[in-house]
Amino acid sequence: MPKDPYSWIENSLQTIHKAGWYRSVQTINKLPGSTVEIDGKTLINFAGNDYLGLAGHPRLIEAAINATKEYGTGTTGSRLITGHRDIHRQLELAIASLKKTQDAIVFSSGYLANIGTISALVGKRDLILSDGYNHSSLKAGATLSQATVFEYRHNDIQHLEILLNQHRENYRKCLIITDTVFSMDGDICQLPNLLNLAEKYSSMLLVDEAHGTGIFGEKGSGVVEHFGYTGHPLIQMGTLSKALGSLGGYVAGSSSLIDYLRNRAPSWIYTTGLSPADTAAALEAIHLIKEEPQRRKKLWENVEFLKYLLAEYQIKTLFQESPIFSVPVKDAETVFELGKHLKEAGILTGIIRPPTVPTSRIRITLIAPHSSEHLTELGRVLESVLNLDKT
Ligand SMILES: *Cc1c(COP(=O)(O)O)cnc(C)c1O
């Protein structure tokens, strides 16, 4: 036995450093927006999830301040005890209205929504089929549920059907889980095929709209709306922390589903209710999404313009289906270096390394407030920095 039971931590950290997987925080000042300030230097921000530019919007800020003055900073307890306010219910009804579902339930984060919902829906005698590239919170929920979990190859419907065919009949309930917009590469799930298989094999389908809500669909309801499946029986979850510019998570679906979750989702029952400020900000964001579709339109214009620039510069990204663009890079060390060069040139991107993804990538996210100058600069700098790697 080792003398110091904590010494392994230092050793593990050294291993993380050696692999080039070490991560640390960077301090960002001022309001969120298309540019950020880091160490006194202004960078164009292509690393955030504030797709519609709402996280610093005066109306969200005002709503948060007013709610804080009216209800205080904390909700003082779980929703079922002392933590429920009328604005929680208003937010839930606004989400249900945006999604056109019977009801919705708000959790204190998207992560909590996924782990609580999945572990409430299935258990030991049940089966989960999970896309290989699913978000960490979906995977964590699957593990927590104690159901049998099989991962199907990323976006591979044939593989999913093989697994359903092989295993479905050996289990009581079955749940298929997937991101709608995959958070690292920005590609989109094959929702029509997933729904077909769910029906054929009597399985529930839970879709994670973290990067879909506010962005996809005519009304900004998400990828479900984009594919024309509004009103279809399925379980839609998402976050209030991306296009909605706040904090928190939600599940939208049938009244009985939501009522069941209020009674059975431990990460909703045993955690403190979402703060008044976050709740009111998210509610205001949903109003803005309905009132100002031009934000969503501008975001998609930016996507189209970047696609044009990438073609001009002959820069390859994995997909071009959403505001998330991912440039594959050969290894963790190189991506770290390229990220540094981009930063020196005034461009902030996501530097994504294992274990988040199997191979390294530069991840670029576009937001509505980016100007064409910002995007032109991105294209120019990206080309010159990627060429450094080739020489
Ligand atoms: C960000 C994200 C979450 C977690 O949401 P939070 O509200 O930040 O906890 C869940 N799923 C996906 C796909 C995400 O990208």
The ligand as a MOL file (V3000), in Angstrom:
LIG
                    3D

  0  0  0     0  0            999 V3000
M  V30 BEGIN CTAB
M  V30 COUNTS 15 15 0 0 0
M  V30 BEGIN ATOM
M  V30 1 C -24.2220 21.7440 -23.2330 0
M  V30 2 C -24.9000 20.4640 -23.4400 0
M  V30 3 C -25.6060 19.8340 -22.4080 0
M  V30 4 C -25.5610 20.3160 -20.9850 0
M  V30 5 O -26.2780 21.4730 -20.8090 0
M  V30 6 P -25.9420 22.4320 -19.5690 0
M  V30 7 O -27.1910 23.1970 -19.3880 0
M  V30 8 O -24.7760 23.2500 -19.9610 0
M  V30 9 O -25.6480 21.5410 -18.3900 0
M  V30 10 C -26.3030 18.6870 -22.7060 0
M  V30 11 N -26.2800 18.1500 -23.9460 0
M  V30 12 C -25.5810 18.7080 -24.9530 0
M  V30 13 C -25.6150 18.0860 -26.2990 0
M  V30 14 C -24.8730 19.8840 -24.7290 0
M  V30 15 O -24.1620 20.4120 -25.7220 0
M  V30 END ATOM
M  V30 BEGIN BOND
M  V30 1 1 1 2
M  V30 2 1 2 3
M  V30 3 2 2 14
M  V30 4 1 3 4
M  V30 5 2 3 10
M  V30 6 1 4 5
M  V30 7 1 5 6
M  V30 8 2 6 7
M  V30 9 1 6 8
M  V30 10 1 6 9
M  V30 11 1 10 11
M  V30 12 2 11 12
M  V30 13 1 12 13
M  V30 14 1 12 14
M  V30 15 1 14 15
M  V30 END BOND
M  V30 END CTAB
M  END
